[in-house]
Amino acid sequence: EFMISYNGYKTNCITIENGNAKVGDIVSIDSDGKIYKSTKNQPFIGACVAVRGKYAVVQTDGYYEFRTVATALNCGYRGFVAAGDNAIDIGDISAAGRTFLVLKYDGENKTVGIVL
């Protein structure tokens, strides 16, 4: 049986100094060059996938599934911002800074799969 999978597509990660992020956090980079857990309405760079000491690994490209507070989403390009509490929400593209490709939306489980 054939299954659709987006995992592994263009996946890229960076190692960066960690301000306060934990694995699974949606993260933003601050002016000090460190990553921090994103706050509400903040643009984000990706998701923290590993932490070791004072460093974190952040997935900045490729497919990733986030929790979302959006109540309806169509596939295609959308702007997103952090919604707080490790979820994302539809955001004005000027606030988000860029668009993301939505490949999957699960309204029942409140998740969205995007290409970062």
C-alpha positions as CSV (number, residue, x, y, z in Angstrom):
1,E,0.0,0.0,0.0
2,F,1.3,3.4,-0.9
3,M,1.3,6.2,1.7
4,I,1.8,9.9,1.2
5,S,4.7,11.3,3.2
6,Y,6.3,14.7,3.3
7,N,8.8,13.9,6.0
8,G,12.4,14.5,5.0
9,Y,11.6,16.9,2.2
10,K,14.3,19.6,2.2
11,T,14.8,19.1,5.9
12,N,17.6,21.4,7.1
13,C,18.6,22.2,10.6
14,I,21.0,24.7,12.3
15,T,22.8,24.5,15.6
16,I,22.5,27.8,17.5
17,E,23.0,29.1,21.0
18,N,19.9,28.5,23.0
19,G,18.2,31.2,25.1
20,N,15.3,29.2,26.6
21,A,13.9,26.8,24.1
22,K,12.9,23.2,24.7
23,V,12.5,20.4,22.2
24,G,9.2,20.9,20.4
25,D,9.1,24.7,20.9
26,I,8.3,27.1,18.1
27,V,11.3,29.4,18.1
28,S,12.4,32.9,17.1
29,I,15.8,34.4,16.9
30,D,16.5,37.5,19.0
31,S,19.0,40.4,18.5
32,D,21.5,38.6,20.7
33,G,21.7,35.7,18.1
34,K,20.1,33.2,20.5
35,I,16.8,31.4,20.0
36,Y,13.9,31.7,22.3
37,K,10.4,30.2,22.5
38,S,8.2,32.3,20.3
39,T,5.6,34.6,21.9
40,K,2.2,35.5,20.5
41,N,2.2,37.2,17.1
42,Q,5.9,36.8,16.7
43,P,7.5,35.7,13.5
44,F,9.3,32.3,14.0
45,I,12.2,30.6,12.3
46,G,11.3,27.0,12.9
47,A,11.0,24.3,15.6
48,C,13.5,23.2,18.2
49,V,14.3,19.5,17.6
50,A,17.1,18.9,20.0
51,V,18.9,20.6,22.9
52,R,22.3,19.8,24.3
53,G,23.8,22.1,26.9
54,K,23.6,25.7,25.8
55,Y,23.0,24.8,22.2
56,A,19.8,23.9,20.3
57,V,19.2,22.3,16.9
58,V,16.4,24.1,15.0
59,Q,14.7,22.8,11.9
60,T,14.5,25.8,9.6
61,D,13.5,24.2,6.4
62,G,11.5,21.2,5.2
63,Y,8.1,19.7,6.3
64,Y,7.0,20.1,9.9
65,E,3.7,19.7,11.6
66,F,2.7,22.4,14.1
67,R,-0.3,22.7,16.5
68,T,-2.5,25.5,15.2
69,V,-5.3,27.7,16.6
70,A,-6.6,28.4,13.1
71,T,-10.1,27.2,12.7
72,A,-10.0,26.8,8.9
73,L,-7.1,26.5,6.5
74,N,-6.7,25.8,2.8
75,C,-3.6,24.3,1.3
76,G,-1.3,26.7,-0.5
77,Y,0.9,29.6,0.6
78,R,0.0,31.4,3.9
79,G,1.6,33.8,6.3
80,F,1.9,32.4,9.9
81,V,3.0,33.8,13.2
82,A,3.4,32.2,16.6
83,A,0.1,32.0,18.5
84,G,1.7,31.4,21.9
85,D,1.6,28.1,23.8
86,N,3.6,26.3,21.0
87,A,1.0,26.8,18.3
88,I,0.8,28.9,15.1
89,D,-1.9,31.0,13.6
90,I,-2.6,32.7,10.3
91,G,-0.7,36.0,10.3
92,D,-0.5,39.0,8.0
93,I,2.4,38.3,5.6
94,S,4.0,41.6,6.5
95,A,4.1,40.5,10.2
96,A,5.1,36.9,9.4
97,G,7.9,38.2,7.1
98,R,7.4,35.4,4.6
99,T,4.9,32.7,3.5
100,F,4.8,29.0,4.2
101,L,3.4,26.2,2.0
102,V,0.5,24.5,3.7
103,L,0.3,20.8,2.6
104,K,-1.9,19.4,5.3
105,Y,-4.5,20.7,7.7
106,D,-6.3,18.6,10.4
107,G,-9.0,20.6,12.0
108,E,-10.0,17.8,14.3
109,N,-6.5,17.5,15.9
110,K,-5.7,21.2,15.4
111,T,-2.5,20.5,13.4
112,V,-1.1,22.0,10.2
113,G,1.7,20.6,8.1
114,I,3.8,23.2,6.4
115,V,7.1,23.5,4.5
116,L,9.3,26.0,6.4
